[in-house]
């Protein structure tokens, strides 16, 4: 295992002696495998090593999903000495007789960016593939892992090598010098004007201004963001500020050609700012980078080091990184992360062992690759892996039996052999990758006929139709046509909405959140005792404006008499929408606590309680009025001794489990890859796979990826022991400052006039069925047409309910209610909601139709909106738009 900072020549240090060995030795087929997590890394290594291989008389090739059929056939006939590939492609190579023959002579395997594989299913799949490779060749192949960011190097070494093998851990002798600065640019008058033009907050506008200023000081800048949505939003707005500024964009939903174009242009210097996600994080050579900018907190120390290392990519160079933030939470969090990075303190991580979905995948894949797989051979391969080495053979047999019963494989109990059949072969080709499936549609540019990227199908179905506008590749497009597999678009000039891609926020670790809490406590103590808060913060790499932002917020919190949640205080704050718990415990701990509290309180009162969270807050809302005492009660009734058994039970009632079970079921082969998730409600999934390996794996995956039970238990025990104080208070400035409580892009208050116009047009033209609650007559209408409707055309009643055209169940409930037929409980709720909507229409007319046409805006919310006084339709539109954003933020908790 070789550990050295980015840009220190790890790749060359490994390739040089191995290529020399190949040059001096002989043998046919592939002798050296290089495996990397990204295709972009594969292309980069091919370009860097082609010259070396040529000089030594060796052949090198690359094989992944983008490799042409011609090149694949050539490699099968005459395998190169060195093959550059990905874990998924290695899986495929076991299936072809000629490719298996080519693999039989492998002597060395290089695993680049090994830390990227350590934590997830891809790594477990690679772990098993390397064991299969050993089995195929009949020897323990030399493995070399490369990484710049490994904290627990001993465990990563065990993961890389498998059980019972000695591992040399080699660390580079030189340390990398980093320069970090966390900045929160102050808002000036120009930023306020620009915010309205760009449809963002003035604070974001100030950050964009600072990026443009830095582009005049540095020749090449990588601007990292934490999501593809943000990449599109920033790129579009930077181009809107200065259309002469050479800005590129790079993320995983762009086509291969688009990404390669961007990489070439950046390397050539024709692009000076590249807005990118983790797709540019790893070690490919993209030329000189003078500066890395991170927009908002990087969330993790390892991620910051990886990204910052892209600048000054040579020994002796300083890696310069500026973190631009928009709120006090981000300033302090980024400052803590940068400080930990400077001290080399990476967060602790632990790989998950015994992953049942990967076990099922590998049993099926191996069985479909072999004519006959002996059980003892399978168990031996599993024993030689980190992931399954300690697994009880009985659990393995449980999965084999489950797959046999579902006719995915055939297990001959008498001869202890496993065979794959047609189902296994179909499964293999559908499930080569362990990366979660995202249903996507390709985007084709009408003018060039090129594929420019892809969009989540959910986004397309929910937001797009012919003539709709949206942003991708950093520029606006208009939909020309929507087909079954792709959408055709043409470029336009006006802004549109940013696509919502699959994926979740990067979690902030426990260690970072606790340190943020400790520093909050020290700053508040300095403010209360007349000391210097600035002195407390001087140990962090913060700019003057960053320090000022943190101090001003904590001063306001203290001045107004509020306690500050920190590492020794948890606050419980009652707001209009629910309870906010201030708890500096990190993303996973707060999700764990939030789900436990929501479930216990819901069970206590019999109502719905939903939860949202960030690293420093837990928000609980429900259809019951929550009190601070409910949180205290939940804390005292949380079974800390039995948490490992409680949480799986809680998850069985969670919509989160539905999506995880759906994904896991595909990996077990009991659902087809193209199955429509809407056909499988949670209750049906729970009934179908209750107490099966599918449910066991789904729950295990959720707990591992999203929760932190040991630290959640620690928080509860410290509260009960009095080591952490509970403080009940009103909603404080610090609580309202968090990003969970607001949204910066496309906020209704700062939305540009063109955005407001677009939303108003949608609200005015959304079709509804105006249904008379007296006689049942129906008028097809919109808010615009409703201006001229004064009542029912048949009976004259003013009680006309605007019912969405697609809401068939409410229509049926209203029809039955008017006919005085017996209603179910659900129908009664729908009928009451329709009556409330009719009362709103009788009082507010077409404006009620406007409000009720908002996505996620029901009669209660619409009534609250319409009680306000609005000067014009634009003010009403902004309010409805704000409720739509709030609904979009919380709707996943109401499934």
N, C-alpha and C positions, 0 to 999 in steps of 0.2 A: 504494500500500500504506500503510494508516494503522495506526500502532502506538501504542497508549496503554493505560495500566492499566485494569483492569476498573472500570466505574462512572464513567468520565470523559466519557461522552457521544459515543462514536464513532458510534453508530447515528444519533443526531440530527444530528451534524455532516455526515454523508453524505446523509441523506434530505432535509434542509432545502433545499440548493441543487438537488438533482435534482428534487424535487417542484415547486420554483419553475420549473425549465426545462419540465417537463411542463405546468404550468399556463399558461405563456406560449406554448407551442408547440401543435401540433395533430397529428392522425394517429389512425388507428384501430388497434385491437388492443393487445397488451401492449407497453408502451414501457419499463418498468422491471421487471427480474427481481431478486428477492432470494432467495438460495440459502443455506440453513443446514444443518448436519449433523444437527440434531435436530428432530423435530416439535414438541417443547415450545417451542423457540425460535421456530418458525413461529407458533404460537398467541400467544406473547408479543408478537412484532413486529406482528401483526395488531391486537391490542388497543391497542398504543401508537400506531400510525400511522393507525388508522381516523378519529380526530378530525381530524388534520392533513389527510388526503385529503378528508374531507367539507368542511372549511372552504375548500379550494381547488377544489372541484367535480370532484375526481378519484375514481375508483372503485378499490378494492383488494380482492383476494381471496386466499384461501389454498388451495393444492392439494397434498395428499399422500395417503397410503394411508388416512387416516381420513376424508377428505372424502366427503360423501354423494353418491350418484348424481345426485340432483336438482341439487345445487350444481355438479357436474362438467358436466352438460348445459347449465346456465345459462352457465357460463364458456365453453363451446364456442360457444354462440350469440352471446354478447356478452362477449368477453374484457375483463377489467378493465384499467385503465391500469397498475396495479401488481399483480404476482403474486408471492406469497410461496410458496416451494416447496422441495423437496429434490432432490439430484442424481438420485435414482431416478425421481422423477416427471417431471423434465425429459426423461429418456430416453423415457418413454411418450408425451410430448407431440409427439415427432417423427413418431409413427405415424398420427395423425389428421389428415385433410385440413383440417378447420376449425381445429384447434389449430395446425397448421403455418402456416396463414394468419395466425393471431393472433400467432405468434412472429416473423413476417417483419418487423415494425416495431420490434422491440426495439432500443433505443438504449444502454441502460446495464444492467450486471449488477453487483450487490453480492454478494460472497462473504464471508459472516460466518464468524468463527472459521476463517480460512483455514489456520491451522496444523494443524487437525484433518484436513484433506484432503491435506496435503503428503506424508505418509509412506506412504499405503496405496493399495490398488486402487480404493477409492471416489474418491480424488483423481485417479487416472489416468483413471478413467471420466468424471469431471467435466471434466478437461482436454480429452478428446476431444469431449465434448458441447459445450463452448464453441467449439471449432474448427468443429464441425458447424453451430453457430448462426451463426458468422461466414459460413460457406459458404451457409447458407440465406438470410441477409439481404443477402449481397453486399457486406458492409463489415466492417471491424474494429471491433467493438463496444467501447465504453469499459468497462473492468473495474475495480472497486474492491474491494480486499481489506481486511478488518478483523481485527486480532488484538491480544491483550494479551501474548502470550508467544511472540515470535519471536526466536530467537538469530541464525541466519544469515539476516538479512533480505534480502540480495542474492539468495540462491538461491531463497528463497520468492517473491521478486518475479519471478524468471525463470519459476518454476513457474506463477504466477498469470497472467502475461502471454503466455507462449509466446515462441518465438524472434523476434529482430529487432524488438522493441518497446521503446521507452523507458518506464521506470517511475519515477514520482515516489514517493519514500519519505518520508512525513510522520510525524514523531514528535511526540507530545504534549509540550508545554513543561513540564508539571508531573510530578513523580515521585510515586509512591504510597508512603505511609508504612505500613510493616508492623510488627507486633509479634508476634514468635514466642517461644514457650516450649516446650521439650521437657521433659516431666515423666514420671517413673516412680513413681507413688504407692507408698509403703511399705505392706507388708501388715500389718494389725492383726488382733487376735483375731477380730473380727466378720467379717472377710473370709474366714477359714478356715471358719467355720460356714456362711457364705453360699455358699461354693464348692461344698460338698456338696449344698446345696439346689438350686443352679442347674446342676450338672454341668459345672463349669469349674474352672480352677486358681485358687488364692487370689490370684494376681497379676492375673488377669482380673477377679476379683471386686473387687479394690482399684480398678481402673480404672472399673468400673461405679459404684462408690461415689463416685468423684471426679466422674463425669458428673452424678450426681444432685445432688451438692453445687453444682456449677457452674450447674445449672438454677435454683437459688434465687438466684444472683447475676446472671444474665443472662435477659432476657425471651425472646429467640429464639436458638436454637442450631441450626446445621447440623452434624451429626455424620457426617463422611465416613469410609467404609471402602473397602477395595480390591477387594471382591468381593461378589456378591449373597448368597453363603452367610453371610458375616460380617454383612451387614446384617440378615438374618433372625435370626441367633443373638443379636446384641446387642439388637435390638428386643424379642424375646421375653423376654430376661432383664431388661431395664430395666422392662418391664411387670410381670414377676414380683416385682421388688423393691418397686415401688410402683404398684398398679393405678390410682391416681388421677393419676399423672404423665401429662400429655398428650404421648404419643410417637407420631410418624408414621413411615412408611417409604416410600421412593421408589427403585425400580430398574426396569430395562428389562423384567423378566419379569412385572411387574404389568400389569393391563389399562389401557388408555387412561383409562377412567372412574376407576379407582382412583388413578392418578397425578394426574389433574386434581383429584379431590377433595382429595388431600393438598396439592397446590399452593395451592388456594383456602383450605383450613383453616389452612395455615401463614401465608399472607398476611393472613388475618383475625385471627390471633393465638390461635386455639383449639388449635393444636398448637404446643408450645413447643420440642420437640426433634424434628428431622427426621433420621432415620438414612437416609443416602443413599449411592449410588455415583456414578460419573461422570455419571449421568443428570441430576444437579443441578449439574454442574460449570460448564457454559457459561452465557452471559450473559443468560438470561431474568430478568425482574424478578419476584422473589418477595417483594417487600416488604423491610422493614428486617431485617437479620440482625446481632445484637449480637456474636456469637462464632461462630467456626468451630472445631470440634474435629476433629482427624484421629486416628483410631484406628490405631496402628502407623505405621511409616514410610511416607511418601507415595511413596517409591522414586525420584521424579524431581523436579527443581527446577521445571520448567514446570508439573507437576501441582500442586505445593504452591502456587505463585503463583496459579494459576487458581482453586484451591479457597479459599485464604485471601482472595482478592479478592471473594468473595461477602459477606464481612462489611465494614461500613463502605463501602457501595456508593455513596458520594457523594464529590465532590471535597472534599478537606480532612479527610475521615474517616480514622481509623486502622483498618486491617484487622487485627483481633486473631485470632490462631490459636494454639491450644494443641494440641500433639502428645502424645498419651498413649501410652506404650509399655509393653511387658511384659518386655523383656529387654535386656541390655547391648548386643548387636548393634544393636538398633533404636534405642536411645538415641543411640549414637554416629553411626549412619547418618543419623538424623533431624536431629541437631545439625549435621552437615556440610551436609545439604541446606538447612536453614534458613539457615545462614551464607552459602552460595552464593546463595540467594534474596535475602538482604539486600544482597549485593554485585552483584546483577543478572547473575550468571554462570549462564546456562542451558546445559544439555548440548547438545553438537553432534549434529545429526541430518542424515541425507542421504536424499533420496527415491530410490526405485529407478526406474530408467529401463528402457524396453524390456520391460514386463511382458506376457508372451505371453498369459496368460489374459484380460487386459483387451483386448489386440489382437484375439484371437479373438472375444470378446464384442462388441466394437464393429464388427468386420467383419460378423458375423451380424446385429447389430441394425440397422446402417445399410443392409445389403442388404435386410432385411425391411421397412424403412421406405420404400425407393425402389423404383419399378417396375424400374429398371435402374441399377446403380451402375457408373460407368466407373472403371476402375482408376486412371487419372491423377487423377480427382477424389478418390478415396480416398487416394492417396499425397500429394496436396496438403494434405488435411485433417490427415494424420499429420505432415507436415513442419511444420505450424503449431502443434504441441503440444510441450510440454516433455518429455513421457514418451517420445514416439516420433520427435521431430524429427531425431535423429541416427541413427536405425535404418537399416541397410542395406536397400534395397528387395528384395534377394534373400531376406532373412529374412522380410520381409512376404510375399513370394511363397511361401515355404516353408509358412507358416501357411495361406494361401489354398488351396494345393494339398492340404494335409492335410485341411482342412474339406471341400474338393470330393470327395476320395476317400472320406470318411466320409458323403457325401451330405447334409451340413448346408446347403451352398450349392451353386450351380452356376456354374462359371467357364467362360466362353466365351473360349478362348485366342485364337481368330481375331479377335474384335472387342474383346478386353480388357474384357469387362463381367462383372459379378457379379450374380446374381439370387438372391433368397431364394425358398424354396418353402414347402410345408407344414411341413417339419421346422424351417426357420428361424423360422417364425412361432410354432410350438410352443416352440421354444427361447427365443425372446425373452420370451414371457409367463412362462416358468419361471425366467428368469435376468436379470430386470430389475436386481436388486441384485448387487453384488460382495461383499457381506458374507457370510462363510461360513455355509452352511446349518446350522441347528440343528433337528433333528427334535423338535418340541414337541407337547405335548398341553395343551389348554385345561382350566382348572379352573373348574367351575361350582358356586356355592354353592346347595345344595338349598333353603335357607330363602328366599333372595331371587331365585333363578334367574339371578343375575348372574354374568358371567364375572369372576373376581377375579384371574386371572393365568395363567401357563403353567408347565409343567415340562418339562425334557428327557425325551424318551421313554426314554432309557437309564436314568434314575433311576426312572421309573415301572415299567419292566419288571424292574429289578433289585431294587427295594425295596418296591413297593406291591402290595397286594391288598385286597379288601374287608375293612374294619375296621382296616386299617393306619392309623397316625397319622403326621403330618408337620407341619412348620411352613412357612407361607408368609404373606406380608403381616403378619409379625410376630406371628401367633397360631396355635395348634394347630388342626388339622382331622383329621377321620376320613373315610376313603374309604367311600363308600356304593356306588359302582358305577364300573367302568372300562370305557369304551366304546372304539370304534376311534379317535376323534379327541378325546375329552374325558373327564375323570373328574369324577364328581359327589361332592361332599364336604359334610360338616356340621361346624359349629364344636364343639369340645370344650375341656376345661380342661387336660388333661394335656399335658406336653411330648412332642414326638416328634423324629425326626431332621431335621436341616436339609437341604434339597435340595442336590444337587450340580449346579450349572449348568455349561454349557460355558464355556470360556474358560481362559486361563492366567494365571499370576502376572505382575505388572508387573515387567519386568526392571530391575535396578539398573545404571546406566551405569558404564562403566570409570572415568570421572573421579571419581565419588563413592566407589567402592570403594578406589581408590588413595589418596584423601585420608583415608579411614578408616584405611587401613594406615599412612599417615604419622603420624597422630595417635596410633595405638597405639604406634608406635615411640618417639615423644616421651614418652608417659606412662611406658612401661616404663623408658626411660632415666632419667627423673626418679625413679622408684621405686628403681632400682638404685643411684643416686648420692646418695640421701638428699635429693633435691630435692622440690619440691611438684608432685604430679600435678595437683592442683586448679588450680594456676597455668597449666599447659599447657591445661587445658580451659576456662579463663575466657573465651576468645575465642568459644566456642560458646554459644548461648542455651539453656543447660541449667539445670534446677532443681537445688536442693541434693541432692534424692533421686536425680535423674538422674546427677549427677556421682558420687555415692556408689556407685551401681550399677556404673558403668564402672570406677571405681577399685578397688572390692572384688574384682571379677572378675579384673582384671589383676594385682592384688596376690596373689590366690590362685594365679594362673598362675605368677607369678614366685617366690613363696614355696615352691611345691612343686617348683621346679627345672625348669619347662618353658620352652622358648622360645615367644615369641608370634609367630604369622605376621603379617607387616606388609608394607610396600612393598619391603622388602629381604630378607625371609626367607620361604621356603615350608617348611612342616612336612609330614612324612609320618608319619602316626600309625596304628599297627596296633591294631585292635580285634577283638572277638569276631566281628563280622559282616563285617569287611572292612577296607579301608584308607580313611582320611580324609586328604585333602590340604588343608592350610590355605593358602589362596591368595587374597589380597585383590585380585581382578581384575574383579569384576562378574559379572552373571548370564550374559551371552553369551560372554564369554571362558572362564568356567569350564565352560560346556556344551561349547564347542569342544574345550578341553583334555580334558575327561572322555571325550568320544566318541572322540577320537584314542587316548587311553591304553587305554580299554576294548577298542577294536578291535585295537590292536597286541598287547596281552597275550593276548586271546582267540585271535588267530592264532598266537601263539607256542606256546601250550599246547594248543590245540584244545578248550578248554572254554568255557563261557558266562561272560561278565563283563558285569555291568550297572552303570549309572551313575545317580546322583542328584546334584544340585548346588544350591547357593545362591550368593549373591554372594561368599562368603568360604570356601567349602568345596566339595570334590568327594568324593563317597562312591563307592567302587568295591566291588562285592560279586560273588561268583561261586560256581560249584560246584567251583572250584579254590581252594586256600588261597593267597591273595595275600601277597606279601612286599614289604617296603619296597624291596628291590632291583629288583623288577619295575617300580616307578615310575621309578627312576633309569634303568633300561634303556630304558623307553618314551620318556623325555625325550631320551636320546641317539640314539634311532632315529626320532624324529619328523622327517619330511622338511620342514623349514621352507622350503626353496627351492621345493618342489612342493606346498605345502599346498592351493592352489586346485584341484589335480587330485586330491589324496588324499581330501579331505573328500567330494566327490560320490560317490566310490567307496565310502567308508564308509557313506554314507547309503543306498546301494542295499540294504544288509542291515538297515536299521533299520525297526521297526514305524512310526516316525514318518513315513516316506516313504509308507507305505500310505495313511494318512489324508489326507496332503497330495495324493497322486495322485488319490485318490477325489474330493476336492473340486475339483481342477483339471480332471479329466476331465468333471465336470458343467459347468464353465464353458466348456469347449471343445465341449460339446454331444454328446460321444460316450457319455455316460451320462445317463439321465433323472434329474431332480431327486429323484424318490421311490424311487430304486434303493436296495435294502437292502445296506449295507456288508458284512454278514456273508457275502454271496454272493461276495465278491471278496477272497480271501486274497492276501497280498503277492506270492507267487510268480506267481499268475495275472496280477496287475496288471503285474508286471515283464515277464512274457512278452508280454503284450498290447501294452504301450506302450513297450517297450525302444527307446531312441534316438529317441523321438518328441518333438514339442514339448511333449506332456503331461509326460513325465518331466523334460525340461529345465526347464520352468517350476516343477514341484514342488520340484526340488532348489534352484533359484535362490531360491524363496520361503523355504524353510527356512533357507538360509544367510543371507539378508538379515534375516529376522525374529528368528532365534534364535542366530545365531553372530557372532563378531567375529574374523575370521581375522588381520587385521593386528596386533591387540594380542596375540592368542594367540601369533603368531610372535615378537613382541617379548619376551614372557615366557620362551619357550623359549630364545631367543638369549641373554637376560641370564643365565639359569641356566648355559648352556654357557660363557659368557664369564666367569662368576664374579661378575657384578654382583648376582645374587640368590643367596643362600646356601640350600642344602638342609639341613634338620635332621631327623633321624630320631628319633622318640620315641614313648612310649606315648600312649594317648588322653588328652588334657588337659582340664581344666575348661572352657577356652574353646571347645573343639570340642563338648563335650556341651551347652553353653549355647545352641547355635543352634537356631532353630525347625525346621530340616530334621531334627534329631535327635529332635524330640518334637512333640507336638500339644497345644494348650491347651484347645480345646473338646472336651468329652466324652472326656477322658483316662480310662482305666480306673481309675486310682488315686483320681480325684476324682469319678467318675461317681456321680450320686445313687442312692439305694436303688431309686427307681422305674425308673431306667435299667438297673441291674443285674438287677432282677426281670424286666424285659422281655427282656433278652438271655438270661437263664437259661431263661425260658419257651420262647424260640425254640430254644435248644440242646437242651432236653429234648423238644421236640415235632417236630423236623426228621425227616422220614421217611427211613429207610435200608433197604437190603436186607441182612440178616445172612446172609452166604453161607458155608456150611461149606466150608473149603478141602480137606477130605478126600473128601466124597461129593458136594458140589455142591448140597445141599439149601438152600433159601432160606426165611427168615422175614422178613416185613415187620414192621419194628419202629421204635421211637424210643428215645431214651435212657431215657425214663420206663418204657417196656415192658421194656427190656433189664434192668431191675433184677431181674426174675423169671426171666431166661433164663440157665441155667447151662451150656448146651452144645447141640450139635446134637440135635434131637428124633429123628433117624433113626439116626445112628451114635454119638452121645455125644461126638464130638470137641469140644474146647474152642477149636479154631482156627476162630472165626467172624469173617469180615471184614465190618465195617460199610462198605458201598458206597453212596454217594449214589444215590437213586432215579433221578436223571436221567443218571447216568454210564454210558451204554450201552456205550461202548468198553471200560471196565474190566470190566464184566460179561461181555462177549464174550471178553476176554482170559482171565479166570478160568475160564470154561467150557471154553475150548480147552486151558488149562494142566492142568486137572483131568483132561481126556480124553486127555492126553499127546499133543496135536497139536502140529505145528510152529508156533512163534510168531515173529512179526516182532520187530525190535528194540524197537519201541514197545510191543508186547504183553508182551515180557519185562519191561520196566520196570514196566508196570501190574500184572503178576502179582506181581512182587517187592514192590511197594507194598502190594498187597492182603494178601500174606502178613505183612508187617510190621504192618499194621492188625489182622490176626487175632491176632497175638501180643500186641498191646497189649490187645485185648479179653479174651484169656484171662487176663492178669495184672491188669487194672484194671477189668474189667467195664463197667458202664453209663457210668462216668466217661470211658472211652476213646471211647465213642459221643458223649458230650458234646463232648469236645475235637475229635474228627474232624468234628463238625457245624459247626464254625466256618468262616466263609468264608475260603478260602485257607490253611487249616490242614491240611497233609498229615501222613502218618505220622511223618516225622522230627521235625517241629515238635511234633506231639502227644506223641511220646515224651519230648521234652525237657521239656514242660510237666508230664506225668504223673509224672516222676521226683521232682518237688517234693512237699513235704508240705503239704496244705491242711486248714485247720481245718473248712471247710464248703464247700458248693457255690458260695457267693458268691465265695469266694477263687479257686476254679477258674474261675468265670465271668469274673472280672476279668482273669485271666491270658489266657484265650482271647480275650476282647474286645481286649486289648492286641495280641495277634498279628493279629487282624482289622484293626486300625488300621494296623499295620505293613504288612500285605499291601496294604491300600488305597493306602498311600503309594507302594509300590514296584511294584505290579502292572503299570503301563503299560510298565515296562522289561522285563517277562518275556513280552510278547506273542509 
